[in-house]
Amino acid sequence: MAKYEIIIYWSEIDNAYITEVPELSGCMADGKTYSEALQNTEIVIAEWLEIARSLNREIPVPHGKLVYA
C-alpha cells in the first residue's frame, strides 16, 4: 500500500465520513463508518494508481504529511 496522506472528516450533508488524498488529484472516498471510509480509500488509491499506469501518467511519490503555510 502506498503511503499517501489521507484526510478524513465527517460530513453532515452526506451523513458519512469523507476521505481525500491530496497528492492524488480527485482521489476521494466515503463510508458510513470511519473504518469503512479508510477501507474504501485503500481501494480508490489502488484504482487511481492502476488507471494512471494504464494511461502512462506520472504517479506522484508519496510525501506523507503535507505542510501548508
N, C-alpha and C positions, 0 to 999 in steps of 0.2 A: 504494500500500500504506500503510495506517495505521501509525503509529509507536508501537505499544503495546509495553510491556516484555514480554519473553519470558524465562521462567526455564526452563532446560534442565538435566536431570540424568540419570544412568544409574540404572536400576532393575534390581537383581539378580533381584528377584522376577519381573518381566516380561521380563527379558532384552532390554531395549530402552531407548532414550532416551525420556524423557518430557518434554513441554513443558507449561507452564502460562502463561496470560495473565491475570495477577491483576486487571487492570482490567475484564475481560470475564468475568463470573461463569460458571463452569462450562466455560470455553473451554480445552480441553486437546487434546493430540495425542501421537502417539508415532511411532517409526520405528526400524528396525534399525540405521541409522547416524545420526550427528549431522546430516548434511546432509538425509537423508530426513525426520527429525523436524522440522527447520526448514521444509522444503517443505510437509509436511503441516500445519504450524501456519499457514502463509500461507493455505492452503485453508480451514482451520477458521475463521480470523479472518474471511475474506470471507463464509463461510456464516453465521457468527454475526451479522455486521452486516446481511446480507441478510434474515435472519429477523427481527431486531429492527426493521428498517424496515417489513417487511410486517405486523408486529404493532403498529406505531406506538409502539414503546417507545423510551425515551430512550437515545441512544448516548453512552457516556462519551467525553469529549475525551481523547485520548492525553496522558498527563503524562510519558511516558518513565520514567526510573528512579524507582522509588518509594523513599522513605526510611522506615525503620521505627525506632522507638525501643525 
